[in-house]
């Protein structure tokens, strides 16, 4: 889609300095395409070669990209700066083995703060998912996936997450997070899928809508009434292994393909943009059938 440039930083301190320098050159969160760590904990960041093109990049565009490197790299999916400046990040579960992931996530969060942004969404890669939370890089890290929670999504009211091998969607409101001091307690189930286990949660809420990829199809929910109510707004029966990871505001869905397992959608491919501004989730199967998919 466009040429990329890769920056390599040997430690988190270098990441902080590097991101500050890239901001001076015009980089914004839109232009942060991939962030990955290698087994030594060193950081690799991919950005557009032409930073002037950053303003045209959308989340759906990022999700359709292929990483500009090959080998053993552990990718971040998203980093969120939460109220109170604690940090939530999703990504490859092996990030937890590198030792430097919390510092890198917190460095990105601080950089987001300097850009007046609350989150950054990154490219789509195949991995076993993990989710983590920390107050800062010096504090203890909560491994949310060890508690069963995955694919954490931030809303105006709190955090949404699916649970491994479960049909329910859970919500942790900001007040509970403040009261408990960490996201280990206070989760409430707010929605139960009638399409089997929830395998994948769309990475961000858009216009109060969120798509859940389930064992037997896709479910779109309306989260505008959280924490009291979640309403199913559309249902698309499918058993083909397609999943929705995101969408472009007023545009297409970012659709990945993978293997359906009871605990999640595995072996996911980079997303493809499917549909048009006039199409809804209900139109997605017809559009997919009409595409020359390999």
C-alpha positions in Angstrom: 0.0 0.0 0.0 2.9 2.4 0.9 6.6 2.1 1.6 7.6 1.7 5.2 10.7 2.4 7.3 11.8 0.4 10.3 13.5 1.8 13.4 15.4 -0.5 15.8 15.8 0.4 19.4 17.9 -1.7 21.8 16.2 -0.6 25.0 13.1 1.2 26.2 15.0 4.4 26.9 15.9 4.5 23.2 12.3 3.9 22.3 11.3 7.0 24.3 13.9 9.2 22.6 13.2 7.7 19.2 9.5 8.3 19.3 10.1 11.9 20.5 12.3 12.5 17.5 9.8 10.9 15.1 7.1 13.2 16.5 9.3 16.2 15.6 9.5 14.8 12.0 5.7 14.5 11.8 4.8 11.1 13.2 1.4 10.8 14.9 -0.3 7.7 16.3 -1.9 7.1 12.9 1.5 6.5 11.5 2.6 3.9 14.0 2.1 0.8 11.9 3.7 -2.1 13.7 5.5 -2.3 17.0 7.3 -5.6 17.9 9.9 -7.0 20.2 12.4 -9.7 19.4 13.3 -12.5 21.9 16.1 -10.2 23.3 13.5 -7.6 24.1 14.7 -5.1 21.5 12.1 -3.0 19.8 11.2 -2.6 16.1 8.9 0.1 15.0 7.5 0.4 11.4 6.3 3.8 10.1 5.5 5.2 6.7 8.6 6.2 4.8 6.7 9.4 3.8 5.6 10.9 7.1 3.6 13.5 5.3 1.2 10.7 4.3 0.4 9.9 8.0 -2.8 12.0 8.0 -4.3 9.8 5.3 -3.8 6.5 7.2 -6.8 4.9 8.8 -7.0 2.0 11.3 -8.4 -0.3 8.6 -5.5 0.5 6.4 -3.0 -0.6 9.1 -4.9 -3.8 9.7 -4.4 -4.8 6.1 -0.6 -4.4 6.1 2.0 -7.2 6.2 4.8 -6.6 8.7 8.0 -5.4 7.0 10.2 -8.0 8.8 10.3 -11.8 9.0 11.3 -14.1 11.8 10.5 -14.3 15.5 8.9 -11.0 16.4 6.3 -10.5 19.1 3.8 -7.9 18.1 1.7 -5.4 20.0 -1.9 -5.1 18.8 -2.9 -2.0 20.7 -1.8 0.3 23.5 -4.4 2.2 25.6 -3.7 5.1 28.0 -6.4 4.7 30.6 -7.9 7.3 33.1 -5.3 7.9 35.8 -2.6 7.2 33.2 -2.4 3.4 33.8 -1.7 1.4 30.7 -3.5 -1.5 29.0 -2.0 -3.3 26.0 -2.9 -6.3 23.8 -0.6 -8.4 21.7 1.4 -11.6 21.3 1.4 -13.5 24.6 5.1 -14.0 24.1 5.6 -10.3 24.8 5.5 -11.3 28.4 8.7 -13.3 28.0 10.8 -10.4 26.8 11.0 -8.5 30.0 10.9 -5.1 28.3 7.3 -5.1 27.1 5.9 -3.1 30.1 8.5 -0.4 29.6 7.8 -0.2 25.9 4.1 -0.1 26.4 4.4 2.7 29.0 6.8 4.6 26.7 4.2 4.4 23.9 1.5 5.5 26.3 3.6 8.6 27.4 4.1 9.4 23.7 0.4 9.1 23.1 -0.2 11.6 25.9 2.2 14.0 24.2 0.1 13.6 21.1 -3.2 14.1 23.0 -4.2 10.5 22.0 -5.6 7.8 24.2 -4.7 4.8 22.1 -2.9 3.4 19.1 -4.0 0.4 17.0 -1.4 -1.6 15.1 -1.2 -4.1 12.3 -2.9 -7.5 12.4 -0.6 -10.5 12.9 -1.0 -14.1 13.8 -0.2 -15.0 17.4 -1.7 -16.3 20.7 -3.3 -13.3 22.2 -2.5 -11.7 25.5 -3.6 -8.7 27.5 -1.8 -6.8 30.2 -2.3 -3.8 32.6 0.1 -1.8 34.7 0.1 1.5 36.6 3.5 2.3 35.2 6.7 0.5 34.1 7.9 0.1 37.7 4.7 -1.4 39.0 3.5 -5.0 39.0 2.0 -6.1 35.7 -1.4 -7.8 35.7 -1.5 -10.6 33.1 -5.2 -10.4 32.2 -5.1 -13.5 30.0 -4.0 -15.5 33.1 -7.4 -14.5 34.6 -9.1 -15.5 31.3 -9.6 -12.0 29.8 -8.6 -11.3 26.3 -9.1 -8.8 23.4 -9.6 -5.9 25.8 -11.4 -2.9 24.3 -11.7 0.5 25.9 -15.1 2.2 26.0 -16.3 5.5 27.6 -17.5 3.5 30.6 -14.6 1.0 31.1 -13.0 -2.0 29.6 -14.7 -4.8 27.6 -13.1 -8.2 27.2 -14.0 -11.7 26.1 -13.1 -14.7 28.2 -11.3 -17.8 27.0 -13.6 -20.6 25.9 -16.7 -18.6 26.9 -19.8 -17.1 25.2 -19.9 -14.1 27.5 -18.6 -10.6 27.2 -17.4 -8.9 30.3 -17.1 -5.2 31.4 -15.0 -3.5 34.1 -16.2 0.0 34.8 -13.8 2.8 35.7 -15.2 3.1 39.2 -14.5 -0.5 40.0 -10.9 -0.2 38.6 -10.3 2.8 40.9 -11.8 1.0 43.9 -9.8 -2.2 43.5 -6.6 -0.5 42.2 -6.2 -3.1 39.5 -8.3 -5.0 37.0 -8.2 -8.3 38.9 -11.7 -7.8 40.4 -15.0 -6.2 39.5 -15.7 -7.7 36.1 -19.4 -8.2 35.2 -20.8 -10.2 32.3 -22.9 -7.9 30.2 -23.6 -9.9 27.1 -24.0 -13.6 26.1 -23.6 -14.7 22.5 -26.1 -17.1 21.1 -23.6 -17.9 18.3 -21.3 -19.9 20.4 -18.1 -18.9 22.1 -16.7 -15.4 21.4 -13.4 -15.9 19.5 -12.4 -12.4 18.7 -13.5 -8.8 19.6 -13.2 -5.9 17.2 -10.3 -3.8 18.3 -12.2 -0.5 18.9 -15.7 0.8 19.4 -17.0 2.9 16.5 -20.2 4.8 16.8 -21.1 2.7 19.9 -20.9 -0.5 17.7 -18.6 -3.4 18.2 -18.4 -6.7 16.3 -17.9 -10.0 18.0 -16.6 -13.0 16.0 -18.2 -16.1 17.4 -18.0 -19.8 16.6 -21.1 -19.7 14.4 -20.9 -16.2 13.0 -20.6 -12.5 13.6 -22.6 -10.5 16.1 -22.7 -6.7 16.2 -23.6 -5.1 19.5 -24.6 -1.6 20.6 -22.7 -0.6 23.7 -24.2 2.9 24.1 -26.1 1.8 27.3 -23.1 0.4 29.2 -22.7 -0.6 32.0 -26.4 -1.4 32.3 -27.2 -2.9 28.9 -25.6 -4.3 25.7 -28.0 -4.7 22.8 -27.5 -7.1 19.8 -27.9 -5.0 16.7 -27.1 -7.5 13.9 -26.3 -11.2 13.5 -24.6 -12.9 10.6 -24.4 -16.7 10.7 -21.0 -17.8 9.2 -18.8 -20.8 9.8 -16.0 -19.9 7.3 -13.3 -18.6 9.7 -13.7 -14.9 8.8 -13.5 -12.4 11.7 -13.8 -8.6 12.0 -10.8 -6.9 13.6 -11.8 -3.3 12.8 -13.5 -1.0 10.4 -12.9 2.4 8.7 -15.1 5.2 10.0 -17.8 5.5 7.3 -16.1 2.8 5.2 -15.2 -0.9 4.9 -14.8 -3.6 7.5 -11.3 -5.0 8.1 -11.8 -8.7 7.8 -9.3 -11.4 8.8 -9.4 -15.1 8.1 -8.3 -17.8 10.5 -9.0 -21.2 12.1 -12.0 -21.5 14.4 -11.1 -23.0 17.7 -13.3 -23.0 20.9 -10.8 -20.7 22.6 -10.3 -18.2 19.7 -9.6 -17.5 16.1 -6.1 -18.8 15.4 -3.6 -18.4 12.5 -5.1 -15.0 11.6 -4.0 -13.4 8.3 -3.5 -9.7 7.7 -7.0 -8.1 7.3 -8.5 -7.2 4.0 -10.9 -4.2 3.6 -14.3 -5.4 2.6 -17.4 -3.4 1.8 -18.3 0.2 1.3 -19.7 3.1 3.3 -23.2 2.1 2.4 -22.9 -1.5 3.6 -23.7 -2.9 7.0 -22.5 -6.1 8.8 -25.5 -7.9 7.3 -24.1 -7.3 3.8 -20.7 -8.8 4.6 -21.3 -12.4 3.6 -22.6 -11.4 0.2 -19.6 -9.1 -0.4 -17.2 -11.8 0.7 -18.7 -14.3 -1.7 -18.4 -11.8 -4.6 -14.7 -11.2 -3.9 -12.0 -13.2 -5.7 -10.6 -14.7 -2.5 -7.7 -17.1 -2.8 
